[in-house]
Amino acid sequence: MALRMTDQEVNGVTVLEIEGRIVLGEESNAFREKVKSLLAAGKKKIVLNLANVGYIDSAGLGTLVATFHSARSQGATLKLANLGSKFKEVLQVTKLMTVFDTYDSEALAVQSFAK
């Protein structure tokens, strides 16, 4: 299944909704390029809505970490919202839960930028 991504502005925050699987190959590359284009467009507040991500492999995780660091190095902030239980489990096992700002809902993630 191809990765589908749609972005929209919510209160000055770019919300990127991701649907599908973040896996090695085209999906990871498409995800990386999408975030790169948002950063190039000057977006500094980005929420990744992961509610519809069914699966992420190690390459996908690597891409997620790389985009997170890339965003940070450009003065942007990347936050994760709506993690599924499997996704959460993978982040806990890999100790990445401590790296990312995660929120139970897109609304909470967007609100967190207002603080």
Order of alpha helices (4+ residues) and beta strands (2+ residues): beta-beta-alpha-beta-alpha-beta-alpha-beta-alpha
